[in-house]
Amino acid sequence: MILVLNCGSQSIKWKLFSEKLKKVKGGDVSVADDKDYGNILLTEIEKLAEYKADIKIIGHRVVYGGKKFKNLAVLNSDSLLELGKFNRLAPLHNPYNILGAKTAERVFPLVKQVAIFDTEFFDNMPEVAKIYALPKEITEKYGFRKFGFHGISHEYVAQKAAEKIKKPLNKLKIITCHLGGGASIAAIKNGKPIDTSMGFTPMDGLVMATRSGSIDPGIILELAEDLSVERTKEMLNKESGLMGICHTGEMLEVLEKIKREDESAKLALNIFAYSIKKYIGAYFAVLDGCDVLVFTGSIGAGLPKTRNTILKDLNILKNTSILVIKTDEEMAIAQKIIKVK
């Protein structure tokens, strides 16, 4: 059997698959308080103790692997130590991904653990999309480049979209919108990504639940100088986006506030939708058209009002198939593991 763990800052998802990739069991738990995270995670994993003899490999979604980790990697003390160095660049993801591996090792000490990386899908994007206009010696010294994230999801739903419309993936121009607490968009041509909205870190691109998305670098310099680098990082990751505009990062709460005629919530939704609409337009241009637009993620696949707000007056999409596809990162990870196991 294959166990897949998908640990995020606010949720713990897991699925157990047979060798033929049939789902045997699964769990999806929201975590409101960081202090309870470790205990909740351990409780979830211990639910699988009865399968101890059957689980042969454990796969983990790991968001940030930098230039060193691109494809599937075995998780051990050395690789976990290296991955921990990226915690500062993906503070809402990597620490929880690593904790998932360490906790699973406590329960299943003899089972091989591997990581599948969110950045893998975007590794071979064209240089025009991934190289920053900084001095070359700086980009080489610090490894600055666009890595892109949510790659496991973008790849999965693009494949599903091709299946749904019964056309070959390698003949399609697709824009995929993964909209959840974190949000990103990808432009995919003939099955290969040519651009994506997230960059060197998952903070870039769209307005998100608590992340600002793309803002003028001058603002960051001003904040870092007036406050501190750490305080600025905290603000951009956890206090911005929808949260910064209307005091909640939960889209369902934003929509409830709108029903009560809350003007800040209306503004938050409109800014969120506007940022997505701009990227759709940009990717329509770089793809030279779009055959399929896909919405996925808890907001993208789950909330019609949000989609309708985004699509309003987007007449460039009149010849585009618009699909809503529920992502399954756990299945996508299991599929990757089974190919190389």
N, C-alpha and C positions, 0 to 999 in steps of 0.2 A: 504493500500500500504506500501511497504518497500523501504526506501531510503538508499542506501549504499554510503558512502563517503570514498574515498581512497586518502588521502592527502600525497604526498611525497614532498621532498625538491624542485623538479624540475617539478612536474606535479600535477594536480588536476583531479581526475577521479571520476565520480559519475554515478550511474544508479538507475533508479526508476523501481521497480518491482510490478506487481500485486500480489494478495494473492496466485495466482497459479504459481508464479515465472516466469511470462512472462514479458520481458522487455518492459516498456512503453516509456521510454525516457532515454537519457544518454548524458554525456559530457566528454571530455578529452582535457584538456588545458595544454600546456607547459608553465612554468614560468621561465623566464630567470633571472629576478632580484628579489632578496629577498624583496626589498623595496616595490614592487608592490603586493607581495603575498597576504596580507590580503585583499586588495581591490578586486583582481581578485577572490579570494575565496568567498567573500561576493556576488559579482556579479553573480557567478555561482549558489550559493545557492538560491539567490533571484529569479532566473529563475523558481524556483519550487513553488513560492508563490501561484500560482493558484491551487496547489494541497494541500493546507494547511489543508483542512478539511478531506482529504483522507489519508494522511500519518500517519500511526499508530505507526511506530517505525523507528528509524534511526540507522543503523549499521556502525561502523567504523573499518577499519583495523588499529590496533595498533601494532607496531613492537615489543616493549620491555615492558614486564610486570613483569620481574624478577621472583622470587620464589613466590611472593604474588599473582600475577594474572596469572592464567593458562587457564581457560575456559572463557566462555562468562561472562562479568562483566557489571553491570549497571554503566553508567557514570553520576556522580553528582559532586558536589564541592569537596567532600572528596576523591573520587577515582581519580579525575583529579589532585588533589594536590599530591597524592601518585605517580601517573604516572609521574608527572613532575620531581620527584626525579631521574628518569632514563634518563633524557634528556642528561646528560653528557656522558652516555654510548651509546646512539644512537642519536647523534646530527643531523644527516641527516634525521631522521625519527620522533621520538617521539614529538619534539616541534610542528611539522606540523600536526601530528595526533591529538594532544590536541587542537591546534588552530581550526582544523576542527570541533571538538565537541563544542567548545565555540562559534564559529560563527554560527553553526547550531542552537544552543540554542537561539541566538538572533532572528533568523527568525521564529523558531518553538519552542517557550518557553514551550509549554505544551506537547510536544512529547517526549516519552521515548527514551533515547539514550543508546546504548550498544556497547561494544568493543569486537571484536574477535581478538585474539592474534596470531601473526606470530610464536610464540614459542610453541603454544599448541601441534602441531603435533609431536614435538620432545620431549615432556615432559617425556615420558617413555622409552627413548632410553636405551640400556644396559649400565650398569655402566662403563664397559671397554671403552666405547666410550665417555662418558660425564664427567668422573672424571679426573681432572688434577693431575699430579704427584707433588703436593705441600704438605707441611705439613698439616695434617688433620685439626689442629686447625685453620690454616689460611683459608682453603677452607670453613670451617664452619662459621668462623667469618665474612668473606666478601661475602659469597654466591657464590664463584667461582665455576663454572661448565659450561659445554657446553650447551647453551640454543638452538642454531640453529635458523635460521630465514628463511623467505620466505616459512614458513610451509604451509600457506594457498594455495600457488601456487603449491608446491611440491605434496601435498595431492590431489589437484584437477586434475593435469595432470596425476598422477599415476592411478587414477580412470578412466580417459578418455582413457588412454593407454590400460587398461584391456578391456574396452568396444570395442576399435578399433580392437584388435586382437581376440576378442570373447573368452577370457579365464578368469577364476575367479581371482580377484586381490589377494586373499589369497593363490594362488598357484604359484605366479610369483616372480621372482627376477628382480627388476627394478632399474635403475640408472636414476635419473631426474636431468637435468641441467637447472637451471633458470639463464639465462644470460641476464642482462640488465645493467643499470648503477651500480647496485649492482649485484653480481653474487655469486651463491652457488650451490653446488651439494649435492644430498642426495642418500643414499643407502637404498632401501626399499625391505624388504623380507616378503612375505606373507601378504602384506598390512601394515606392521609396519616398521617405520624407525629404522635402526640399526646404522646409522652414518650420519653425515652431515658436510660440510666443514666450515661453520661459527661457532663461538664458544661462549665465554662469551659475546662478542659484535659482531656487524655486520662487524667489521674490519678484522676478521680472514679469512683464507682460500685462495680463488682465488685472483689473480690480478684483480682489478676492474677498473672502469672508473677513479675514483680519490682516491681510497683507495689502500693501498699497498698490502693487503692480508698478508699471513704469512711471517714474516721475523724473523731473528735472534733476540731474546730478548736483546742481547748485544747491538745491534744498537740503540734500543729504550732507553736503559740506557745511552748510550753515548750521544745521542741527548738531552735527558732530563737534563743531567748534564751540557752540553755545552750551550744549549739554555734555555729552560724552559719546564715544563710539558705541559703548555697550548700551547706553540708554537709547540711542538712536536705533540700534539694531532691534532692541526690544519693541520700540514703538512701531517700526516698519513691519515687523513680523506678527505682532500680537494685538496692536491697538489701532490699526489702520483699516483700509478697505471699507466694507459695509459697516464694520464696528466703529470706525472713526467717524463716519457720516451720520449714523442713526443709532449708535449705542447697542447694536446687536450684530453678531456675525452670522446668525441663523436666518436663512432666507425665508423659512416658514414664519418666523417672527416678524421679519420685514413685511411680508404680505399681510399679516394680521394687523400690523400698525397702519398699513395703507388703508385697510378697511375702516379704520378709525380716523381716517383723514389726517394722518401724521405726515406733515410736509417733508420732514427729514427722511422718512422711509421712502416716500415717493422719489425723492432726489437720489437716494442710495440705489434704488432699483434702476432708475433711468441712467445713472452713471455706469453701473455695472453692465447694463445692456448696451450702452453706447460704446464702451470699450471693446465689447465683443463684436459689435457691428463693424467697427473700424477695421478690426483684424480680418473679418470675413471679406470685406471689400479689398483689403490689401492682398489677401491670399487668392482671391478671385483673379486679381491682376497678375500675380506672379505665376499662377497656374495657367493663365490665358483661358479662363473659363472654369466651370465646376460642374461635374456630372452629379455628384452626391454631396450633400451636407448632412453630417451626422451629429446628433446631440446625444451625449451620454453623461454619466455621473449622477449623483443624487439630485442635483438641480436640473441638469440638462435633460435627463430622461424622466424625471419625476414631477416637474412643475410646469404645466402648460402655460400659465400666465407669464412666466419668465421667458419661455420660448417665443410666445406671441409678441412680447414686448421687443425682443431682439429682432424678430422677423418683420416687424411693421415697416412698411415702405422700402423693403429691400427688393426692389423690382429687378435687380440684376439676376436674381435667382429664379426667374420665371420658367426657365428650362432646366432647372436643377431638381433632382429628387431629394426630398427632405425626409430623413429617417430618424426615428427615435430608437436607439438600441441600448439595452442595459448591458453595461460592461461586466466582465467576469475575469478580474485580474488573477484570481486563484486558479481558474481553469487554464488561463493563458500561461501561467507559471508552470503548472503541471505538464502542459503540452511541451514546453521547452525542456523540462527535466527529462521527460520520457524519451526525447530524441537523442539525448546524450548519455543517459544513465547506463 
